[in-house]
């Protein structure tokens, strides 16, 4: 059995500053809730699969479920409105009620999309650049070099007027 030769001497600064490989964390995607119907389930999976795996967690499940339901309902209302526009015998009251329902679905979708961070603004920073997906906080890195405790500084040492009357 051949052994790998070890380097002799102290490690260089470059070796000390080279990051060590960290184990990867595997995120599971949000599971499909059993109460969703087929069309709603497809919409749910489309939304979940279009974002990174750690974008949604269990706390988002009720809102995400409702969002999928509202998307399907908004499509159905839009189909009914399209049919109503093509019919010469469409009642004005029916058409107005469908428009009101469409507005309600749109408002619900806009509210849920904002709360779930699905809007384009949630993926941009103040300058308009796409935000990088934040890595989860890992264990604290050890402090390199020194290790000596810091001395407490009194306010009077910074500036004499900061000294308290004692």
Secondary structure, DSSP 8 states (H G I E B T S, - for coil): --------S---HHHHHS---------------TT--HHHHHHHHHHHHTS-TTS--GGGHHHHHHHHHHHHHHHHHHHHHHHHHH-TT--HHHHHHHHHHHHHHHHHHHHHHHHTT-SGGGGB-TTS-B--------S-----S---------HHHH-GGG----
